[in-house]
């Protein structure tokens, strides 16, 4: 090191300044290059504080306020929380509500149930599509084209896609026409529109695209050489899938499932459109209590929804390590 | 030799099976939309389901007349304006954030998770929270204020992830070279960085536009006096459903498709130029 610094040649023509100063200058510039971070993040950070943090903090604060019938006052109470978990007659063996959870907890439960059901169905329907695109389609161009075709509905209004189910599901809908025409049933059945079956089918159609993307990306990343090696060593197709492809695609599955889980838990529009508002999801409960100006109780319902979502996401993250994917 | 051909046949069989499944899948996700599209040309006396009673443009004409369901034309205009503003803000903010994240800074972790929280928090929660806060403060909600606010919270994570991916593959030596040649920060940005990341910015903007244009849950309690398009569609659903709704749905879907096609074309051109 020493020798290098000493060896600075004064130059053949005239004299050149020592490099130390110039090097220092360059280092200083390096540290300050690019726009100042503060200015870059300030607008977005401020926006998020006003429109994300404050509303969330507001929900937590208001859940402890007292409802007055047409608004609320800053009077500390935990009554909304009690109303949420406790129904009259819970401890009374004579009552028909003996040891049954409150209607709000049951609503949250059924929201959870539908969400899990739809997640599972989306996985069953969507995984083979992602597998087909990533493993069976050979050229990149075709892969991308077919992938885009499967993803296009994501860019269209989901409310309208929900509306589009109406002509399919009704008593005189397409599905019934088809069933009658092929002779599977004698006369139209009314099990589709405003039924659990129709509702679930519509939800799967609406949200399955959300899991195809992430699964496709993690499948496409798998090194084909590994599969080739396994095949050379005599692994069957099923073994290759179980031992290599499935484990490596789990991060994508987890991300897709988180997407669907998060969106479905807060879902309420589809319930109104294709289920005729028969299903109460936690989302509709929140809207109802907002409508009758019982804001603290709406806030408690919202908090419980958020809490159960966080639990769900943590469980998914515990099961699968998605770090590798990010 | 025989084994080889059997293996081949098996592979072709599997591939064929998957292809058939893919086609069925496309029918499943596009089928309802196609049915809606056909039914929007339902005859004057026809209803909201098959069979078709003649073919007409009657319901499409009804769509253009005022007074069908609420203030449809106004709602479309408001949704378009909102989507354009959200698009601009999303593109701007996500570019700025992603540029900031190229360096390490204090609180970057917190900021990252806060941006991502916009994706995770259900729309109904944000809607409720902001509506109650504004009510306590005494500010009336409106689509151009509170509506705009929560829309950007929702679209920002998508744009941000796109721009992060863009900068991940970005070669900063190009910028360093420009700096070494004496360019100041603005010149570097304008001449080097911006042209290279433009496809990403367009993608982030597209996310902003379509997600805002279709957003329903986040605007439910926050649009104030005037409805955006999804709210108007939802309101018309509580009345008797007519094929007008299908015409509207078809128009809206076609609009989205044209938008994607335009985007694909623009980005191909930009990518070719960036290279």
Interface residues (C-beta under 8 A of the other chain):
Chain A: X29 X33 X34 X35 X37 X40 X41 X43 X44 X45 X47 X48 X50 X51 X52 X53 X54 X55 X56 X58 X59 X62 X71 X72 X125 X128 X129 X131 X132 X133 X136 X146 X149 X150 X152 X153 X155 X156 X157 X158 X159 X160 X161 X163 X164 X165 X166 X167 X168 X170 X172 X173 X174 X177 X205 X208 X209 X237 X262 X263 X265 X266 X268 X269 X272 X273 X283 X286 X287 X290 X295 X298 X299 X302 X305 X306 X309 X313
Chain B: X14 X15 X18 X19 X21 X22 X25 X26 X28 X29 X30 X31 X32 X33 X35 X36 X39 X48 X49 X50 X92 X93 X96 X97 X99 X100 X102 X103 X105 X111 X114 X115 X117 X118 X119 X120 X121 X122 X123 X124 X125 X126 X128 X129 X130 X131 X132 X133 X135 X136 X146 X149 X150 X152 X153 X156 X175 X176 X179 X185 X189 X210 X213 X214 X216 X217 X220 X221 X230 X233 X234 X237 X241 X245 X246 X248 X249 X252 X253 X256 X257 X259 X260
